[in-house]
Amino acid sequence: MDSLFAISGHLNRTLFSNDCLKALEEARHAARLGGWDNLRTPHLFIGILLQADQTIKLWAEYSKIDVRNLGEQLRLMFKESDRPRADAPPLHREFCSNGVIKMLQGSLERMRSQNRTIIHSSDIAVMVLSDVESVVYQTLKESGMNCRDLYTLLETAERDQNSSTSLA
């Protein structure tokens, strides 16, 4: 059974789609720009929004969300400092918050429950949108968004994206 992290502590990149890896790199960038020394749940969601794959783009269309605008708004909201860090936190267990590890572990379990071998950005987004205790969930809720509806639309986008991919 594959683990999220290698013995060295580095993220097991073989478990993630290329698009999801791009989103994780964007999450690192968001953490660096915000002055954070570790990767937090908002950074994951920002990365997913700013490096949207086809499913996230379809979800955004269904949800009538401008993902770039929302990602930039969240980036501004979740700043630790006005001074960016010189380097981004690595994708390493030591530099991931407990919330990030929880989201990634949930994504891994979701991937397995769907008999897949690769974690997609939508797997992580589903975990974020379904965790009522996450700061992202609370922030979206406070801004008037209904996370349950967003979650449902994301699952619809996944289903539709998978249908169109299997037809191609």
VENSULRA-V182014 format. One record per residue. N is the residue number from 1. RES is the residue in one letter. SS is DSSP state (2 for helix, 1 for strand, 0 for the rest). PSI is psi in degrees with one decimal (* if undefined). NEAR is the number of other C-alpha atoms within 12 Angstrom. Layout:
BEGIN
n->(N,N)
res->(RES,RES)
ss->(SS,SS)
psi->(PSI,PSI)
near->(NEAR,NEAR)
END
This chain:
BEGIN
n->(1,2,3,4,5,6,7,8,9,10,11,12,13,14,15,16,17,18,19,20,21,22,23,24,25,26,27,28,29,30,31,32,33,34,35,36,37,38,39,40,41,42,43,44,45,46,47,48,49,50,51,52,53,54,55,56,57,58,59,60,61,62,63,64,65,66,67,68,69,70,71,72,73,74,75,76,77,78,79,80,81,82,83,84,85,86,87,88,89,90,91,92,93,94,95,96,97,98,99,100,101,102,103,104,105,106,107,108,109,110,111,112,113,114,115,116,117,118,119,120,121,122,123,124,125,126,127,128,129,130,131,132,133,134,135,136,137,138,139,140,141,142,143,144,145,146,147,148,149,150,151,152,153,154,155,156,157,158,159,160,161,162,163,164,165,166,167,168)
res->(M,D,S,L,F,A,I,S,G,H,L,N,R,T,L,F,S,N,D,C,L,K,A,L,E,E,A,R,H,A,A,R,L,G,G,W,D,N,L,R,T,P,H,L,F,I,G,I,L,L,Q,A,D,Q,T,I,K,L,W,A,E,Y,S,K,I,D,V,R,N,L,G,E,Q,L,R,L,M,F,K,E,S,D,R,P,R,A,D,A,P,P,L,H,R,E,F,C,S,N,G,V,I,K,M,L,Q,G,S,L,E,R,M,R,S,Q,N,R,T,I,I,H,S,S,D,I,A,V,M,V,L,S,D,V,E,S,V,V,Y,Q,T,L,K,E,S,G,M,N,C,R,D,L,Y,T,L,L,E,T,A,E,R,D,Q,N,S,S,T,S,L,A)
ss->(0,0,0,0,1,0,0,0,0,1,1,0,2,2,2,1,0,2,2,2,2,2,2,2,2,2,2,2,2,2,2,2,2,0,0,0,0,0,1,0,2,2,2,2,2,2,2,2,2,2,0,0,0,2,2,2,2,2,2,2,2,2,2,0,0,0,2,2,2,2,2,2,2,2,2,2,2,0,0,0,0,0,0,0,0,0,0,0,0,0,0,1,2,2,2,1,0,2,2,2,2,2,2,2,2,2,2,2,2,2,2,2,2,0,0,0,0,0,1,0,2,2,2,2,2,2,2,2,2,2,0,0,0,0,2,2,2,2,2,2,2,2,0,0,0,0,2,2,2,2,2,2,2,2,2,2,2,2,2,2,2,2,2,2,2,2,2,0)
psi->(125.6,145.9,154.0,-36.0,140.7,168.8,-33.1,-14.6,-13.1,148.3,137.4,91.9,-20.3,-14.1,-6.8,143.7,159.1,-41.2,-38.8,-37.8,-37.5,-41.3,-39.0,-37.0,-39.2,-35.3,-42.3,-43.0,-42.5,-40.7,-44.6,-47.4,-32.4,0.8,14.5,146.1,0.6,165.8,127.9,166.3,-44.4,-35.3,-38.5,-48.4,-39.7,-45.1,-42.8,-40.1,-43.6,-17.7,53.9,129.9,-176.2,-39.5,-42.4,-37.8,-42.0,-42.9,-43.2,-40.5,-48.3,-37.8,-9.1,44.5,134.5,100.3,-37.1,-45.4,-46.5,-42.6,-42.9,-38.5,-45.5,-37.6,-42.1,-35.6,-34.2,62.7,130.6,-31.3,155.4,-7.1,114.8,149.4,154.4,-32.8,155.2,147.0,137.7,159.7,78.5,141.2,-41.9,-27.0,12.7,131.6,164.3,-37.0,-42.1,-44.8,-40.9,-44.3,-43.2,-39.6,-42.6,-37.4,-40.3,-44.4,-39.7,-44.1,-48.4,-39.0,-21.6,14.1,42.8,166.6,-2.1,136.1,132.4,162.2,-36.8,-29.6,-44.5,-42.7,-40.4,-42.7,-42.8,-44.8,-15.6,-4.0,96.6,-16.1,-8.2,147.7,-31.9,-47.0,-48.5,-39.9,-45.3,-42.9,-45.9,-25.7,5.5,4.0,144.3,104.7,-30.8,-43.1,-41.8,-40.0,-47.5,-43.0,-32.7,-42.9,-37.5,-44.2,-41.5,-48.3,-46.0,-40.7,-42.4,-37.4,-45.0,-31.5,-39.1,-23.0,-23.7,*)
near->(10,20,23,31,25,18,13,13,18,19,28,24,27,20,30,31,23,19,27,36,29,26,34,44,30,34,42,42,34,44,44,31,31,33,27,33,30,34,41,42,41,46,50,51,51,43,39,44,41,35,34,35,29,26,34,44,28,29,34,32,19,23,24,18,21,20,28,21,16,27,31,27,24,32,37,21,24,30,24,23,18,16,15,20,21,15,18,27,32,24,36,26,28,22,25,35,25,17,28,37,30,24,37,42,28,26,34,34,26,24,26,20,14,16,11,17,20,29,38,39,45,51,40,44,48,41,39,41,37,30,26,19,19,27,25,38,29,22,26,31,21,12,15,13,20,21,29,23,21,32,31,21,30,36,28,24,30,30,21,21,23,18,13,14,13,9,8,7)
END
